[in-house]
Amino acid sequence: MDRREILEEALRQVTGQRDDDYGKPEYSFQKIANLWNAYFDYRIAFTPKDVAVMMALLKIARIYTGVKTDSYVDLAGYAACAGELDSARKAEGEQK
């Protein structure tokens, strides 16, 4: 896959059927953050953006250990979700 194909596939995945199957990423990431917070006995306050970034790091680790094209697609998707969540957070801060 070339970079355009990777980005197009990531776009398709983060804006397509997965929303219908699993809900919006921010809701799923919030649920994951809640579970991680409970697991760490609330010593750490994970956010949905943290989840997206940590999942991106997981993909980087997978790329390091063995290259699969879908890892690059997933990495681009998680980066896009993290960027969107960060932009939304900053926009909310500006409105307050």
C-alpha positions, 0 to 999 in steps of 0.5 A, spaced: 500 500 500 502 507 498 501 512 503 494 515 500 491 508 500 493 507 507 490 514 509 484 512 505 483 505 509 484 509 515 479 514 514 474 508 511 475 505 518 474 510 523 468 513 519 465 507 517 462 501 519 466 501 525 462 507 528 455 502 527 458 496 530 462 499 536 459 506 536 464 513 536 471 512 538 470 517 543 465 513 547 469 506 546 475 510 548 472 513 554 469 506 556 476 503 556 479 509 560 474 507 565 477 500 565 484 502 565 483 507 571 479 502 575 485 497 574 490 502 576 485 503 582 484 510 580 491 513 581 492 515 574 486 519 570 486 516 563 482 520 558 479 518 551 485 521 548 490 517 552 487 511 550 488 513 542 495 515 544 496 508 548 493 504 542 498 508 537 504 506 541 501 498 541 501 499 533 508 502 533 510 496 538 507 491 533 510 494 527 517 494 530 516 486 532 513 485 525 511 489 519 503 488 517 500 493 513 494 493 517 498 496 523 500 502 519 492 503 517 491 502 525 496 507 527 494 512 522 487 511 525 488 512 532 493 518 530 487 521 527 482 519 533 487 522 538 488 529 534 480 529 533 479 528 541 485 533 542 482 539 538 475 538 541 478 538 548 481 545 546 475 547 543 471 546 549 476 550 553 476 556 548 468 556 549 469 556 557 
